Amino acid sequence: MILQAGRYGALVPVGDDEELAKAMASTLDAPPPPAELKKAARPYAIETATDAYLSIMGLPPRPSGKPQAEQRPRGA
C-alpha cells in the first residue's frame, strides 16, 4: 500500500535479502523525486491521520486543518 505497487519503491520477495540489497542500492543510486516521495507520505502524516481518526469518531477536524502549537510544561 505505501509503495503503491512499486510506484514509490521497489517491491521484492519476502525473505530475499539479495534482491532487497539490490533494490536499496538502486534506489540510492537513482532516488525518486522528492516531491513524489512527499506526495506518497502525505496520507501518513500525523495531521492527516489525526483528522481521519476524528472523522471516524464523528468529531470535527482540527481548526483550519493546521496543527496546533505544542504546549510544553515549564522546565521540560
N, C-alpha and C positions, 0 to 999 in steps of 0.2 A: 504494500500500500504506500509506504513512504517513498519508495523508489519508483513508484508508478510504472511497474512492469519493465524496469530498466531505463526509463526516460531520464532519471536523475542519478543513476549509478548502475554499475554492472551487477547483474544477478549471477550467482554461481551456485553450483550444487552444494547442499548442506554437507559439511564434513570434508570438503575438498580444499585442503589447505593450499595446495599448489595453485589452483585456479583463483582462490581468494587473493593470494600474494600477487599474482599476475594482474588481476583486476585492480588492486590497490595501486600497484606501480603504474599501470596505465592511466589511472585517474590522476595520480600525482604528476605524471608527465604532461597530461593534457586535461586539466580540470575543466568542468563545465563553467559557463559564465556565471559570475557571482549573482547577477540579477536573477538568473534561473534558479539558483540554489535558494536564494531568499524567498522567491515565489513558492518553491516547493516546501519550505519550512514554515511559511506563514500559518497554515492551519494548525500547527502545533505550538504556536506562540502562547505564552501564558494568558495574554489578554483575550485571544480568540477562544482558548479553552474555557476560560472563566465565563465569558459571555454564553458559550454553549451550555455549560452547567446551569447558569442562571436561567436560561431559556427552558431547559428541561424541567427545572423546578417551578416554572411558571412565574419567575421573577423578572423584573425589567433588567436590561443590560446596564452596564456601568454608565454613569452620566457621560454623554458625548462620546462614548466609546474610547475614552482616553484613560490611561492608568492614573490612579490617584497617587499623590505623593506618599512615599513610605514614611510612616511615623515610627521613629526610633525612641526608645526610652532614654532618658538622660543618662550619661555616663556609659552608654553602650558603644 
